[in-house]
């Protein structure tokens, strides 16, 4: 989802609390990881968060915040997969302080994953979750974003509703929507992770050097290099 659509979505959801909730969660995400490869993104056996991985990777490339670039941890990486798509659950066993386990669980995370997460937390790793609130993840997570299973809105529907209302002049429509889809919430979180926060949050990121500033200037002229293929 491009920045213009994200902004439209935020305007539609301005009165629902979701914008503030996802920005707060994104702050936790930004502050929790100390190393460039320490953001470990993992789903469930039936759901791998491919799109979130790609969006976070884009945000890391655009903003220069390398700690936003995730390591996608997979349940059953196939033989011959590229290096960044070949990382299995064993990686969680090495999680340590300064690293973050970011779990996206629209369904059952399984007992096996819960045990690995509990072990990683005891080793000092930070645990962040987007889940449906029906598992034991809430008792483990340092920060949890609950998305109810019943969803009333998708990104495409949000944009369509706003455009239709504007066209018809119905500017006083109440767009309060308590429930959201997992995809929508992930879009909001990834976009918010690349936002500029307050000065204390910004202070945690190193100031770009001359080489970095030149590289970003060239990106603006030539177009940024392509992100990893997910």
PyMOL commands that set and color helices and strands:
alter all, ss='L'
color gray80, all
select helices_A, chain A and resi 3-12+18-32+50-63+66-68+83-85+89-94+111-122+137-140+155-168+182-193+199-202+210-222
alter helices_A, ss='H'
color red, helices_A
select strands_A, chain A and resi 39-42+71-73+100-105+126-131+143-146
alter strands_A, ss='S'
color yellow, strands_A
deselect
rebuild
show_as cartoon
